[in-house]
Amino acid sequence: MTLTLTVLAGLAGLAVFAGWRGARPPNPHKGPRLMPWRFIMLLAAAGTLPMIVHVLNLLGVTTGNGRGP
């Protein structure tokens, strides 16, 4: 549970940070941005969803339809 919450907090923090960096106006004097901040935000936000489901499963909440593959 501790590792899952740590990864969840890290991904959420990365999503917030990358969203903040991606929303800043470009500075033409510094040149182009070399980090795709919006894409990093998207990946980090998408990674938080399975972690939230995993935390809920660890707490005993049943997710899904209960049938196997």
PDB file of N, CA, C, O and CB in Angstrom:
ATOM      1  N   MET A   1       0.822  -1.192   0.000  1.00  0.00           N
ATOM      2  CA  MET A   1       0.000   0.000   0.000  1.00  0.00           C
ATOM      3  C   MET A   1       0.869   1.259   0.000  1.00  0.00           C
ATOM      4  O   MET A   1       0.536   2.236  -0.672  1.00  0.00           O
ATOM      5  CB  MET A   1      -0.937  -0.004   1.207  1.00  0.00           C
ATOM      6  N   THR A   2       1.969   1.249   0.739  1.00  0.00           N
ATOM      7  CA  THR A   2       2.843   2.411   0.817  1.00  0.00           C
ATOM      8  C   THR A   2       3.477   2.707  -0.540  1.00  0.00           C
ATOM      9  O   THR A   2       3.538   3.860  -0.967  1.00  0.00           O
ATOM     10  CB  THR A   2       3.929   2.190   1.874  1.00  0.00           C
ATOM     11  N   LEU A   3       3.944   1.667  -1.205  1.00  0.00           N
ATOM     12  CA  LEU A   3       4.560   1.852  -2.515  1.00  0.00           C
ATOM     13  C   LEU A   3       3.540   2.366  -3.529  1.00  0.00           C
ATOM     14  O   LEU A   3       3.854   3.238  -4.339  1.00  0.00           O
ATOM     15  CB  LEU A   3       5.179   0.534  -3.007  1.00  0.00           C
ATOM     16  N   THR A   4       2.342   1.840  -3.485  1.00  0.00           N
ATOM     17  CA  THR A   4       1.298   2.275  -4.415  1.00  0.00           C
ATOM     18  C   THR A   4       0.951   3.743  -4.188  1.00  0.00           C
ATOM     19  O   THR A   4       0.823   4.499  -5.151  1.00  0.00           O
ATOM     20  CB  THR A   4       0.040   1.403  -4.261  1.00  0.00           C
ATOM     21  N   LEU A   5       0.800   4.150  -2.953  1.00  0.00           N
ATOM     22  CA  LEU A   5       0.487   5.555  -2.672  1.00  0.00           C
ATOM     23  C   LEU A   5       1.646   6.476  -3.029  1.00  0.00           C
ATOM     24  O   LEU A   5       1.429   7.615  -3.443  1.00  0.00           O
ATOM     25  CB  LEU A   5       0.127   5.729  -1.202  1.00  0.00           C
ATOM     26  N   THR A   6       2.879   5.990  -2.872  1.00  0.00           N
ATOM     27  CA  THR A   6       4.045   6.791  -3.244  1.00  0.00           C
ATOM     28  C   THR A   6       4.099   7.000  -4.751  1.00  0.00           C
ATOM     29  O   THR A   6       4.345   8.111  -5.220  1.00  0.00           O
ATOM     30  CB  THR A   6       5.338   6.121  -2.757  1.00  0.00           C
ATOM     31  N   VAL A   7       3.869   5.937  -5.504  1.00  0.00           N
ATOM     32  CA  VAL A   7       3.859   6.055  -6.965  1.00  0.00           C
ATOM     33  C   VAL A   7       2.707   6.942  -7.422  1.00  0.00           C
ATOM     34  O   VAL A   7       2.869   7.755  -8.332  1.00  0.00           O
ATOM     35  CB  VAL A   7       3.754   4.665  -7.621  1.00  0.00           C
ATOM     36  N   LEU A   8       1.545   6.786  -6.794  1.00  0.00           N
ATOM     37  CA  LEU A   8       0.390   7.614  -7.135  1.00  0.00           C
ATOM     38  C   LEU A   8       0.677   9.090  -6.873  1.00  0.00           C
ATOM     39  O   LEU A   8       0.355   9.936  -7.707  1.00  0.00           O
ATOM     40  CB  LEU A   8      -0.840   7.166  -6.338  1.00  0.00           C
ATOM     41  N   ALA A   9       1.273   9.409  -5.737  1.00  0.00           N
ATOM     42  CA  ALA A   9       1.604  10.802  -5.425  1.00  0.00           C
ATOM     43  C   ALA A   9       2.664  11.340  -6.385  1.00  0.00           C
ATOM     44  O   ALA A   9       2.597  12.499  -6.793  1.00  0.00           O
ATOM     45  CB  ALA A   9       2.095  10.924  -3.973  1.00  0.00           C
ATOM     46  N   GLY A  10       3.631  10.515  -6.743  1.00  0.00           N
ATOM     47  CA  GLY A  10       4.660  10.946  -7.687  1.00  0.00           C
ATOM     48  C   GLY A  10       4.094  11.234  -9.067  1.00  0.00           C
ATOM     49  O   GLY A  10       4.447  12.236  -9.689  1.00  0.00           O
ATOM     50  N   LEU A  11       3.216  10.358  -9.548  1.00  0.00           N
ATOM     51  CA  LEU A  11       2.606  10.583 -10.855  1.00  0.00           C
ATOM     52  C   LEU A  11       1.691  11.808 -10.850  1.00  0.00           C
ATOM     53  O   LEU A  11       1.676  12.581 -11.808  1.00  0.00           O
ATOM     54  CB  LEU A  11       1.821   9.351 -11.285  1.00  0.00           C
ATOM     55  N   ALA A  12       0.937  11.981  -9.779  1.00  0.00           N
ATOM     56  CA  ALA A  12       0.062  13.150  -9.694  1.00  0.00           C
ATOM     57  C   ALA A  12       0.887  14.433  -9.617  1.00  0.00           C
ATOM     58  O   ALA A  12       0.536  15.431 -10.248  1.00  0.00           O
ATOM     59  CB  ALA A  12      -0.870  13.041  -8.472  1.00  0.00           C
ATOM     60  N   GLY A  13       1.964  14.419  -8.859  1.00  0.00           N
ATOM     61  CA  GLY A  13       2.841  15.582  -8.777  1.00  0.00           C
ATOM     62  C   GLY A  13       3.507  15.891 -10.110  1.00  0.00           C
ATOM     63  O   GLY A  13       3.633  17.053 -10.496  1.00  0.00           O
ATOM     64  N   LEU A  14       3.928  14.850 -10.806  1.00  0.00           N
ATOM     65  CA  LEU A  14       4.526  15.049 -12.129  1.00  0.00           C
ATOM     66  C   LEU A  14       3.507  15.613 -13.109  1.00  0.00           C
ATOM     67  O   LEU A  14       3.848  16.466 -13.929  1.00  0.00           O
ATOM     68  CB  LEU A  14       5.095  13.730 -12.665  1.00  0.00           C
ATOM     69  N   ALA A  15       2.270  15.154 -13.036  1.00  0.00           N
ATOM     70  CA  ALA A  15       1.228  15.666 -13.923  1.00  0.00           C
ATOM     71  C   ALA A  15       0.963  17.149 -13.651  1.00  0.00           C
ATOM     72  O   ALA A  15       0.805  17.935 -14.586  1.00  0.00           O
ATOM     73  CB  ALA A  15      -0.069  14.853 -13.752  1.00  0.00           C
ATOM     74  N   VAL A  16       0.916  17.525 -12.387  1.00  0.00           N
ATOM     75  CA  VAL A  16       0.688  18.938 -12.042  1.00  0.00           C
ATOM     76  C   VAL A  16       1.874  19.797 -12.484  1.00  0.00           C
ATOM     77  O   VAL A  16       1.687  20.870 -13.057  1.00  0.00           O
ATOM     78  CB  VAL A  16       0.455  19.096 -10.516  1.00  0.00           C
ATOM     79  N   PHE A  17       3.080  19.329 -12.219  1.00  0.00           N
ATOM     80  CA  PHE A  17       4.274  20.089 -12.598  1.00  0.00           C
ATOM     81  C   PHE A  17       4.373  20.240 -14.113  1.00  0.00           C
ATOM     82  O   PHE A  17       4.639  21.333 -14.613  1.00  0.00           O
ATOM     83  CB  PHE A  17       5.536  19.408 -12.055  1.00  0.00           C
ATOM     84  N   ALA A  18       4.160  19.146 -14.847  1.00  0.00           N
ATOM     85  CA  ALA A  18       4.249  19.208 -16.303  1.00  0.00           C
ATOM     86  C   ALA A  18       3.126  20.069 -16.880  1.00  0.00           C
ATOM     87  O   ALA A  18       3.323  20.745 -17.890  1.00  0.00           O
ATOM     88  CB  ALA A  18       4.196  17.796 -16.902  1.00  0.00           C
ATOM     89  N   GLY A  19       1.957  20.050 -16.253  1.00  0.00           N
ATOM     90  CA  GLY A  19       0.884  20.927 -16.700  1.00  0.00           C
ATOM     91  C   GLY A  19       1.226  22.384 -16.500  1.00  0.00           C
ATOM     92  O   GLY A  19       0.913  23.224 -17.344  1.00  0.00           O
ATOM     93  N   TRP A  20       1.864  22.687 -15.388  1.00  0.00           N
ATOM     94  CA  TRP A  20       2.285  24.063 -15.131  1.00  0.00           C
ATOM     95  C   TRP A  20       3.350  24.499 -16.133  1.00  0.00           C
ATOM     96  O   TRP A  20       3.286  25.606 -16.668  1.00  0.00           O
ATOM     97  CB  TRP A  20       2.817  24.204 -13.695  1.00  0.00           C
ATOM     98  N   ARG A  21       4.335  23.625 -16.388  1.00  0.00           N
ATOM     99  CA  ARG A  21       5.393  23.969 -17.339  1.00  0.00           C
ATOM    100  C   ARG A  21       4.868  24.076 -18.761  1.00  0.00           C
ATOM    101  O   ARG A  21       5.329  24.921 -19.527  1.00  0.00           O
ATOM    102  CB  ARG A  21       6.504  22.939 -17.280  1.00  0.00           C
ATOM    103  N   GLY A  22       3.913  23.232 -19.123  1.00  0.00           N
ATOM    104  CA  GLY A  22       3.361  23.272 -20.462  1.00  0.00           C
ATOM    105  C   GLY A  22       2.477  24.477 -20.711  1.00  0.00           C
ATOM    106  O   GLY A  22       2.283  24.875 -21.859  1.00  0.00           O
ATOM    107  N   ALA A  23       1.937  25.066 -19.653  1.00  0.00           N
ATOM    108  CA  ALA A  23       1.039  26.212 -19.797  1.00  0.00           C
ATOM    109  C   ALA A  23       1.787  27.543 -19.819  1.00  0.00           C
ATOM    110  O   ALA A  23       1.184  28.580 -20.093  1.00  0.00           O
ATOM    111  CB  ALA A  23       0.027  26.218 -18.673  1.00  0.00           C
ATOM    112  N   ARG A  24       3.064  27.531 -19.539  1.00  0.00           N
ATOM    113  CA  ARG A  24       3.832  28.776 -19.552  1.00  0.00           C
ATOM    114  C   ARG A  24       4.017  29.261 -20.980  1.00  0.00           C
ATOM    115  O   ARG A  24       4.164  28.447 -21.892  1.00  0.00           O
ATOM    116  CB  ARG A  24       5.201  28.583 -18.871  1.00  0.00           C
ATOM    117  N   PRO A  25       4.012  30.565 -21.188  1.00  0.00           N
ATOM    118  CA  PRO A  25       4.200  31.074 -22.550  1.00  0.00           C
ATOM    119  C   PRO A  25       5.619  30.802 -23.052  1.00  0.00           C
ATOM    120  O   PRO A  25       6.567  30.791 -22.267  1.00  0.00           O
ATOM    121  CB  PRO A  25       3.905  32.582 -22.601  1.00  0.00           C
ATOM    122  N   PRO A  26       5.761  30.586 -24.349  1.00  0.00           N
ATOM    123  CA  PRO A  26       7.108  30.321 -24.882  1.00  0.00           C
ATOM    124  C   PRO A  26       7.987  31.576 -24.827  1.00  0.00           C
ATOM    125  O   PRO A  26       7.498  32.702 -24.907  1.00  0.00           O
ATOM    126  CB  PRO A  26       7.016  29.809 -26.334  1.00  0.00           C
ATOM    127  N   ASN A  27       9.261  31.355 -24.692  1.00  0.00           N
ATOM    128  CA  ASN A  27      10.238  32.445 -24.672  1.00  0.00           C
ATOM    129  C   ASN A  27      11.125  32.295 -25.907  1.00  0.00           C
ATOM    130  O   ASN A  27      12.007  31.437 -25.919  1.00  0.00           O
ATOM    131  CB  ASN A  27      11.096  32.431 -23.345  1.00  0.00           C
ATOM    132  N   PRO A  28      10.915  33.110 -26.952  1.00  0.00           N
ATOM    133  CA  PRO A  28      11.699  32.947 -28.181  1.00  0.00           C
ATOM    134  C   PRO A  28      13.193  33.241 -28.007  1.00  0.00           C
ATOM    135  O   PRO A  28      14.002  32.780 -28.813  1.00  0.00           O
ATOM    136  CB  PRO A  28      11.144  33.845 -29.248  1.00  0.00           C
ATOM    137  N   HIS A  29      13.567  33.989 -26.984  1.00  0.00           N
ATOM    138  CA  HIS A  29      14.980  34.297 -26.770  1.00  0.00           C
ATOM    139  C   HIS A  29      15.754  33.090 -26.257  1.00  0.00           C
ATOM    140  O   HIS A  29      16.960  32.982 -26.479  1.00  0.00           O
ATOM    141  CB  HIS A  29      15.121  35.449 -25.793  1.00  0.00           C
ATOM    142  N   LYS A  30      15.063  32.183 -25.573  1.00  0.00           N
ATOM    143  CA  LYS A  30      15.717  30.976 -25.070  1.00  0.00           C
ATOM    144  C   LYS A  30      15.718  29.854 -26.097  1.00  0.00           C
ATOM    145  O   LYS A  30      16.434  28.866 -25.931  1.00  0.00           O
ATOM    146  CB  LYS A  30      15.037  30.505 -23.802  1.00  0.00           C
ATOM    147  N   GLY A  31      14.937  29.990 -27.140  1.00  0.00           N
ATOM    148  CA  GLY A  31      14.871  28.948 -28.155  1.00  0.00           C
ATOM    149  C   GLY A  31      13.667  28.051 -27.929  1.00  0.00           C
ATOM    150  O   GLY A  31      12.843  28.321 -27.056  1.00  0.00           O
ATOM    151  N   PRO A  32      13.561  26.988 -28.712  1.00  0.00           N
ATOM    152  CA  PRO A  32      12.390  26.109 -28.587  1.00  0.00           C
ATOM    153  C   PRO A  32      12.461  25.261 -27.321  1.00  0.00           C
ATOM    154  O   PRO A  32      13.537  25.014 -26.776  1.00  0.00           O
ATOM    155  CB  PRO A  32      12.273  25.200 -29.816  1.00  0.00           C
ATOM    156  N   ARG A  33      11.303  24.827 -26.875  1.00  0.00           N
ATOM    157  CA  ARG A  33      11.254  23.908 -25.732  1.00  0.00           C
ATOM    158  C   ARG A  33      11.695  22.530 -26.199  1.00  0.00           C
ATOM    159  O   ARG A  33      11.275  22.052 -27.253  1.00  0.00           O
ATOM    160  CB  ARG A  33       9.820  23.849 -25.106  1.00  0.00           C
ATOM    161  N   LEU A  34      12.530  21.915 -25.417  1.00  0.00           N
ATOM    162  CA  LEU A  34      13.035  20.599 -25.780  1.00  0.00           C
ATOM    163  C   LEU A  34      12.322  19.483 -25.035  1.00  0.00           C
ATOM    164  O   LEU A  34      12.562  18.308 -25.310  1.00  0.00           O
ATOM    165  CB  LEU A  34      14.514  20.524 -25.516  1.00  0.00           C
ATOM    166  N   MET A  35      11.456  19.829 -24.102  1.00  0.00           N
ATOM    167  CA  MET A  35      10.692  18.829 -23.359  1.00  0.00           C
ATOM    168  C   MET A  35       9.227  18.945 -23.753  1.00  0.00           C
ATOM    169  O   MET A  35       8.665  20.039 -23.703  1.00  0.00           O
ATOM    170  CB  MET A  35      10.871  19.010 -21.818  1.00  0.00           C
ATOM    171  N   PRO A  36       8.594  17.841 -24.144  1.00  0.00           N
ATOM    172  CA  PRO A  36       7.167  17.891 -24.492  1.00  0.00           C
ATOM    173  C   PRO A  36       6.303  17.840 -23.227  1.00  0.00           C
ATOM    174  O   PRO A  36       5.764  16.787 -22.886  1.00  0.00           O
ATOM    175  CB  PRO A  36       6.797  16.719 -25.441  1.00  0.00           C
ATOM    176  N   TRP A  37       6.173  18.970 -22.537  1.00  0.00           N
ATOM    177  CA  TRP A  37       5.533  19.003 -21.224  1.00  0.00           C
ATOM    178  C   TRP A  37       4.082  18.553 -21.256  1.00  0.00           C
ATOM    179  O   TRP A  37       3.626  17.887 -20.327  1.00  0.00           O
ATOM    180  CB  TRP A  37       5.611  20.387 -20.658  1.00  0.00           C
ATOM    181  N   ARG A  38       3.351  18.900 -22.303  1.00  0.00           N
ATOM    182  CA  ARG A  38       1.939  18.508 -22.371  1.00  0.00           C
ATOM    183  C   ARG A  38       1.799  17.007 -22.542  1.00  0.00           C
ATOM    184  O   ARG A  38       0.896  16.400 -21.966  1.00  0.00           O
ATOM    185  CB  ARG A  38       1.232  19.231 -23.519  1.00  0.00           C
ATOM    186  N   PHE A  39       2.674  16.405 -23.321  1.00  0.00           N
ATOM    187  CA  PHE A  39       2.631  14.950 -23.493  1.00  0.00           C
ATOM    188  C   PHE A  39       3.028  14.235 -22.210  1.00  0.00           C
ATOM    189  O   PHE A  39       2.451  13.204 -21.868  1.00  0.00           O
ATOM    190  CB  PHE A  39       3.550  14.518 -24.640  1.00  0.00           C
ATOM    191  N   ILE A  40       4.013  14.778 -21.499  1.00  0.00           N
ATOM    192  CA  ILE A  40       4.415  14.202 -20.207  1.00  0.00           C
ATOM    193  C   ILE A  40       3.260  14.307 -19.218  1.00  0.00           C
ATOM    194  O   ILE A  40       3.017  13.376 -18.451  1.00  0.00           O
ATOM    195  CB  ILE A  40       5.679  14.918 -19.644  1.00  0.00           C
ATOM    196  N   MET A  41       2.542  15.439 -19.228  1.00  0.00           N
ATOM    197  CA  MET A  41       1.384  15.594 -18.358  1.00  0.00           C
ATOM    198  C   MET A  41       0.325  14.554 -18.688  1.00  0.00           C
ATOM    199  O   MET A  41      -0.269  13.961 -17.788  1.00  0.00           O
ATOM    200  CB  MET A  41       0.802  17.004 -18.484  1.00  0.00           C
ATOM    201  N   LEU A  42       0.088  14.332 -19.971  1.00  0.00           N
ATOM    202  CA  LEU A  42      -0.908  13.351 -20.400  1.00  0.00           C
ATOM    203  C   LEU A  42      -0.531  11.944 -19.946  1.00  0.00           C
ATOM    204  O   LEU A  42      -1.382  11.213 -19.440  1.00  0.00           O
ATOM    205  CB  LEU A  42      -1.066  13.385 -21.922  1.00  0.00           C
ATOM    206  N   LEU A  43       0.714  11.562 -20.116  1.00  0.00           N
ATOM    207  CA  LEU A  43       1.154  10.234 -19.695  1.00  0.00           C
ATOM    208  C   LEU A  43       1.069  10.054 -18.175  1.00  0.00           C
ATOM    209  O   LEU A  43       0.646   9.004 -17.692  1.00  0.00           O
ATOM    210  CB  LEU A  43       2.581   9.988 -20.167  1.00  0.00           C
ATOM    211  N   ALA A  44       1.471  11.077 -17.433  1.00  0.00           N
ATOM    212  CA  ALA A  44       1.423  10.983 -15.973  1.00  0.00           C
ATOM    213  C   ALA A  44      -0.016  10.925 -15.474  1.00  0.00           C
ATOM    214  O   ALA A  44      -0.323  10.178 -14.545  1.00  0.00           O
ATOM    215  CB  ALA A  44       2.152  12.172 -15.336  1.00  0.00           C
ATOM    216  N   ALA A  45      -0.899  11.711 -16.090  1.00  0.00           N
ATOM    217  CA  ALA A  45      -2.309  11.679 -15.683  1.00  0.00           C
ATOM    218  C   ALA A  45      -2.937  10.341 -16.035  1.00  0.00           C
ATOM    219  O   ALA A  45      -3.750   9.816 -15.274  1.00  0.00           O
ATOM    220  CB  ALA A  45      -3.094  12.822 -16.349  1.00  0.00           C
ATOM    221  N   ALA A  46      -2.568   9.788 -17.182  1.00  0.00           N
ATOM    222  CA  ALA A  46      -3.086   8.470 -17.556  1.00  0.00           C
ATOM    223  C   ALA A  46      -2.549   7.383 -16.639  1.00  0.00           C
ATOM    224  O   ALA A  46      -3.232   6.390 -16.389  1.00  0.00           O
ATOM    225  CB  ALA A  46      -2.730   8.149 -19.006  1.00  0.00           C
ATOM    226  N   GLY A  47      -1.338   7.557 -16.138  1.00  0.00           N
ATOM    227  CA  GLY A  47      -0.764   6.582 -15.212  1.00  0.00           C
ATOM    228  C   GLY A  47      -1.402   6.621 -13.836  1.00  0.00           C
ATOM    229  O   GLY A  47      -1.364   5.626 -13.113  1.00  0.00           O
ATOM    230  N   THR A  48      -1.988   7.751 -13.459  1.00  0.00           N
ATOM    231  CA  THR A  48      -2.629   7.830 -12.150  1.00  0.00           C
ATOM    232  C   THR A  48      -3.921   7.013 -12.099  1.00  0.00           C
ATOM    233  O   THR A  48      -4.301   6.520 -11.037  1.00  0.00           O
ATOM    234  CB  THR A  48      -2.922   9.283 -11.800  1.00  0.00           C
ATOM    235  N   LEU A  49      -4.592   6.867 -13.235  1.00  0.00           N
ATOM    236  CA  LEU A  49      -5.863   6.137 -13.226  1.00  0.00           C
ATOM    237  C   LEU A  49      -5.716   4.676 -12.804  1.00  0.00           C
ATOM    238  O   LEU A  49      -6.464   4.236 -11.931  1.00  0.00           O
ATOM    239  CB  LEU A  49      -6.492   6.198 -14.593  1.00  0.00           C
ATOM    240  N   PRO A  50      -4.782   3.896 -13.382  1.00  0.00           N
ATOM    241  CA  PRO A  50      -4.624   2.521 -12.884  1.00  0.00           C
ATOM    242  C   PRO A  50      -4.172   2.462 -11.430  1.00  0.00           C
ATOM    243  O   PRO A  50      -4.510   1.526 -10.705  1.00  0.00           O
ATOM    244  CB  PRO A  50      -3.629   1.775 -13.745  1.00  0.00           C
ATOM    245  N   MET A  51      -3.403   3.468 -11.005  1.00  0.00           N
ATOM    246  CA  MET A  51      -2.958   3.463  -9.608  1.00  0.00           C
ATOM    247  C   MET A  51      -4.126   3.711  -8.663  1.00  0.00           C
ATOM    248  O   MET A  51      -4.183   3.124  -7.583  1.00  0.00           O
ATOM    249  CB  MET A  51      -1.870   4.521  -9.386  1.00  0.00           C
ATOM    250  N   ILE A  52      -5.058   4.575  -9.057  1.00  0.00           N
ATOM    251  CA  ILE A  52      -6.250   4.806  -8.234  1.00  0.00           C
ATOM    252  C   ILE A  52      -7.080   3.539  -8.144  1.00  0.00           C
ATOM    253  O   ILE A  52      -7.580   3.198  -7.072  1.00  0.00           O
ATOM    254  CB  ILE A  52      -7.097   5.958  -8.805  1.00  0.00           C
ATOM    255  N   VAL A  53      -7.233   2.834  -9.266  1.00  0.00           N
ATOM    256  CA  VAL A  53      -7.978   1.579  -9.262  1.00  0.00           C
ATOM    257  C   VAL A  53      -7.276   0.552  -8.383  1.00  0.00           C
ATOM    258  O   VAL A  53      -7.935  -0.208  -7.673  1.00  0.00           O
ATOM    259  CB  VAL A  53      -8.140   1.039 -10.695  1.00  0.00           C
ATOM    260  N   HIS A  54      -5.946   0.520  -8.424  1.00  0.00           N
ATOM    261  CA  HIS A  54      -5.197  -0.425  -7.595  1.00  0.00           C
ATOM    262  C   HIS A  54      -5.380  -0.116  -6.108  1.00  0.00           C
ATOM    263  O   HIS A  54      -5.547  -1.030  -5.301  1.00  0.00           O
ATOM    264  CB  HIS A  54      -3.704  -0.392  -7.962  1.00  0.00           C
ATOM    265  N   VAL A  55      -5.350   1.164  -5.746  1.00  0.00           N
ATOM    266  CA  VAL A  55      -5.580   1.545  -4.343  1.00  0.00           C
ATOM    267  C   VAL A  55      -6.980   1.124  -3.905  1.00  0.00           C
ATOM    268  O   VAL A  55      -7.160   0.596  -2.807  1.00  0.00           O
ATOM    269  CB  VAL A  55      -5.395   3.074  -4.151  1.00  0.00           C
ATOM    270  N   LEU A  56      -7.959   1.357  -4.757  1.00  0.00           N
ATOM    271  CA  LEU A  56      -9.329   0.942  -4.415  1.00  0.00           C
ATOM    272  C   LEU A  56      -9.427  -0.569  -4.248  1.00  0.00           C
ATOM    273  O   LEU A  56     -10.121  -1.044  -3.349  1.00  0.00           O
ATOM    274  CB  LEU A  56     -10.314   1.409  -5.492  1.00  0.00           C
ATOM    275  N   ASN A  57      -8.737  -1.339  -5.108  1.00  0.00           N
ATOM    276  CA  ASN A  57      -8.745  -2.786  -4.966  1.00  0.00           C
ATOM    277  C   ASN A  57      -8.060  -3.224  -3.675  1.00  0.00           C
ATOM    278  O   ASN A  57      -8.498  -4.180  -3.035  1.00  0.00           O
ATOM    279  CB  ASN A  57      -8.067  -3.434  -6.163  1.00  0.00           C
ATOM    280  N   LEU A  58      -6.998  -2.538  -3.293  1.00  0.00           N
ATOM    281  CA  LEU A  58      -6.335  -2.877  -2.031  1.00  0.00           C
ATOM    282  C   LEU A  58      -7.220  -2.568  -0.830  1.00  0.00           C
ATOM    283  O   LEU A  58      -7.108  -3.218   0.210  1.00  0.00           O
ATOM    284  CB  LEU A  58      -5.015  -2.121  -1.908  1.00  0.00           C
ATOM    285  N   LEU A  59      -8.102  -1.578  -0.969  1.00  0.00           N
ATOM    286  CA  LEU A  59      -9.017  -1.237   0.123  1.00  0.00           C
ATOM    287  C   LEU A  59     -10.256  -2.138   0.155  1.00  0.00           C
ATOM    288  O   LEU A  59     -11.080  -2.023   1.062  1.00  0.00           O
ATOM    289  CB  LEU A  59      -9.447   0.214   0.000  1.00  0.00           C
ATOM    290  N   GLY A  60     -10.390  -3.029  -0.827  1.00  0.00           N
ATOM    291  CA  GLY A  60     -11.490  -3.976  -0.819  1.00  0.00           C
ATOM    292  C   GLY A  60     -12.652  -3.620  -1.719  1.00  0.00           C
ATOM    293  O   GLY A  60     -13.654  -4.334  -1.734  1.00  0.00           O
ATOM    294  N   VAL A  61     -12.546  -2.541  -2.468  1.00  0.00           N
ATOM    295  CA  VAL A  61     -13.601  -2.152  -3.379  1.00  0.00           C
ATOM    296  C   VAL A  61     -13.466  -2.994  -4.638  1.00  0.00           C
ATOM    297  O   VAL A  61     -12.377  -3.096  -5.203  1.00  0.00           O
ATOM    298  CB  VAL A  61     -13.540  -0.631  -3.702  1.00  0.00           C
ATOM    299  N   THR A  62     -14.574  -3.603  -5.086  1.00  0.00           N
ATOM    300  CA  THR A  62     -14.526  -4.410  -6.287  1.00  0.00           C
ATOM    301  C   THR A  62     -14.703  -3.514  -7.505  1.00  0.00           C
ATOM    302  O   THR A  62     -15.700  -2.803  -7.631  1.00  0.00           O
ATOM    303  CB  THR A  62     -15.602  -5.510  -6.253  1.00  0.00           C
ATOM    304  N   THR A  63     -13.726  -3.560  -8.392  1.00  0.00           N
ATOM    305  CA  THR A  63     -13.819  -2.807  -9.646  1.00  0.00           C
ATOM    306  C   THR A  63     -13.981  -3.793 -10.784  1.00  0.00           C
ATOM    307  O   THR A  63     -13.568  -4.947 -10.667  1.00  0.00           O
ATOM    308  CB  THR A  63     -12.564  -1.902  -9.868  1.00  0.00           C
ATOM    309  N   GLY A  64     -14.571  -3.363 -11.873  1.00  0.00           N
ATOM    310  CA  GLY A  64     -14.801  -4.267 -13.000  1.00  0.00           C
ATOM    311  C   GLY A  64     -16.110  -5.010 -12.813  1.00  0.00           C
ATOM    312  O   GLY A  64     -16.887  -4.718 -11.904  1.00  0.00           O
ATOM    313  N   ASN A  65     -16.338  -5.981 -13.695  1.00  0.00           N
ATOM    314  CA  ASN A  65     -17.602  -6.712 -13.627  1.00  0.00           C
ATOM    315  C   ASN A  65     -17.491  -8.017 -12.839  1.00  0.00           C
ATOM    316  O   ASN A  65     -18.496  -8.705 -12.661  1.00  0.00           O
ATOM    317  CB  ASN A  65     -18.096  -7.006 -15.024  1.00  0.00           C
ATOM    318  N   GLY A  66     -16.302  -8.373 -12.365  1.00  0.00           N
ATOM    319  CA  GLY A  66     -16.144  -9.552 -11.541  1.00  0.00           C
ATOM    320  C   GLY A  66     -15.923 -10.825 -12.332  1.00  0.00           C
ATOM    321  O   GLY A  66     -15.594 -11.857 -11.749  1.00  0.00           O
ATOM    322  N   ARG A  67     -16.092 -10.781 -13.622  1.00  0.00           N
ATOM    323  CA  ARG A  67     -15.851 -11.957 -14.460  1.00  0.00           C
ATOM    324  C   ARG A  67     -14.428 -11.928 -14.960  1.00  0.00           C
ATOM    325  O   ARG A  67     -13.850 -10.862 -15.171  1.00  0.00           O
ATOM    326  CB  ARG A  67     -16.840 -12.016 -15.644  1.00  0.00           C
ATOM    327  N   GLY A  68     -13.878 -13.088 -15.143  1.00  0.00           N
ATOM    328  CA  GLY A  68     -12.522 -13.205 -15.677  1.00  0.00           C
ATOM    329  C   GLY A  68     -12.517 -13.102 -17.183  1.00  0.00           C
ATOM    330  O   GLY A  68     -13.558 -12.908 -17.810  1.00  0.00           O
ATOM    331  N   PRO A  69     -11.319 -13.234 -17.766  1.00  0.00           N
ATOM    332  CA  PRO A  69     -11.216 -13.144 -19.237  1.00  0.00           C
ATOM    333  C   PRO A  69     -11.869 -14.300 -19.949  1.00  0.00           C
ATOM    334  O   PRO A  69     -11.858 -14.354 -21.179  1.00  0.00           O
ATOM    335  CB  PRO A  69      -9.776 -13.071 -19.651  1.00  0.00           C
TER     336      PRO A  69
END
